[in-house]
Amino acid sequence: MGKLRFGISAKLFCGIFATCMLVLITMHWGVRLSFEHGFIDYIKRGNEQRLALLSEALADQYEQHGNWEFLRNNNRLVWSILRSLEQNPDGNNHLPPHGWRTQFWIIDQHYHVLIGPHSPVPQEGIRNTIKTDSGHIVGWVIGSPPERLTRSADINFDQQQRRTSWLIVGLSTLLAAAVTWLMSRGLLAPVKRLVAGTHQLAAGHFTSRVAVSSNDELGRLAQDFNRLASSLEKNESMRRAFMADISHELRTPLAILRGELEAMQDGVRKLTPEAVSSLLTEVATLTKLVDDLHQLSLSDEGALAYRKSQTDLAALLELVAGNFHARYASHGLTLQLSLPEQAPFFGDPDRLVQLFTNLLENSLRYTDRGGTVKMTLHSAADRWRLLVDDSAPGVADAQREQIFERFYRTEGSRNRASGGSGLGLAICRNIVEAHGGVMSADHSDLGGLQIRVELPHVKL
């Protein structure tokens, strides 16, 4: 047989219920002990009161007769005195109306028993002195201490209280079980939802969400779970899109290479310098794509080596722009610069050159012939702001944030000749964020796209 396993619901129920029962039983025994001791103490005080009144009544009788002969073995006289005390004609209500609950003895001044049972006189009983008006001690009334209940009415009353007490314990137990069950269910309902949601996530169902029903720790945990599920869903969607984009990007140059090589193998196309140049072009495209993927993976992980030092953004922009002037001229584009004399900045010069190169490469690919590309750098509050504006064509509002996603290109044909790998701006954003900056896109006054880069301003 397998080992019996209790779920968290059963454990919580048993824990709370056991605590309730421990408190309930402890209170029950405490109340019982308090009642029994209090009841016996109540009887004791009543007996002391009666014995004191009896001693006073006997002192009066002794004064009248002058000796104890009238009382010796005269039990009827004693009970007559007791009944008169119980009736309490003076209306002072000295005695409780429940009668005697203990044995008593009346002894004279010579310690001879006048009235009482045949058992020995207790040494530690209730002792009341019988005195005459002149102050002479003529005897004592001695009662046995009520250490336990002996009278049937008292015993019946105690048993009735005991039964009532256990009935209350039973009803309280049922009430505690019901309340504990409801409480455990209510407390564990959010936990069970989280467990079910976690199982869904573990099974790969990243669309799973849990209801947030409170603002306590469990509510915040449910909110964090939903955020985690949303992130996993987004990452899974990006992973699938990334794999689909990679396969798409690799399929085209590989298909071209295969077609070219099969044509040469079949003799359809000869191995000429032009054919080799075409093959090298596709290989270069593949090499560029693999390099961009490597750079992107490094920048995503923060593994790019950043060797930051004091540098000048204006000098770096002039250096990169100088390398692009010839290419821009060959495409019929005009490159304009508006830079300050110095732009001190603490960063990695190599990564910043890579950033500026990718920005100019992006504008070169996406700006129509005869257009203009303008780079403006100026100080804005505590930041350097770099604006790269190009002329037509522009992008739609919905595309402005998408252009920073991997493999995204604005043209629907996904033509590699104009679109490149679609990774340049994604790498740019990672480099900017690694320098504590932000990167965004907007419409340009020149009719095309404006890329805005803001980097923390550091003065020399």
Buried (B, 14 or more C-beta within 10 A) or exposed (E): EEEEEEEEBEEBBEEBBEEBBEEBEEEBEEBBEEBBEEBBEBBBEBBBBBBBBBBBBBBEBBEEEEEBEEBEEBEEBBEEBBEEBBEEEEEEEBBBEBEBBBBBBBBBEEEEBBBBEEEEBBEEBBBBEBBEEEEEEBBBBBBBEBEEBEBEEBEEBBEEBEEEBEEBBEEBBEEBBEEBBEBBEEBBBBBBBBEEBBEBBEEEEBEBBBEBEEEEEBBEBBEEBBEBBEEBBEEEEEEEBBEEBBEEBBEBBEEBBEEBBEEBEEEEBEEEEEBEEBBEEBEEBBEBBEEBBEBBEBBEEEEBEEEBEEBBBBBBBBBBBEEBEEEBEEBEBBBEBEBEEEBBBBBBBBBBBBBBBBBBBBBBBBBBEEBBBBBBBEEEEEBBBBBBBBBBBBBEEEBBEBBBBBBBBBEEEBEBEEBBBBBBBBBBBBBBEBBEBEBBBBBBEBBBBBBBBBBEBBEE
